[in-house]
Amino acid sequence: MAKRIEMQICLGSSCFSRGNKEVVLYIKDYLRKNHLDDRVIFKGARCMGNCSNGPNLTINERKIEGVDLSKIEGILEREFGRIKL
């Protein structure tokens, strides 16, 4: 079995107020539609301590800053496009 990918999204108040609720919904839908829910561990995190550059996301501990709805599709395609079933 392939190694599972861990993805965390900041749900601290600053990131959440900047639109992470919609980003979370988009990510969940993307993972489901692309049959990745069993390969990606996706969970929320408390404040990641980088509020001024948020919303923040980590994929296998690599930080991605300034994530919003206009950028998330490109980020997910770049990260997961090659592993779709």
Buried (B, 14 or more C-beta within 10 A) or exposed (E): EEEEBEBBBBBBEBBBEBBBEEBBEBBEEBBEEBEBEEBBEBEEBEBBEBBEEBBBBBBEEEEBBEBEEEBBEEBBEEBBEEEEE
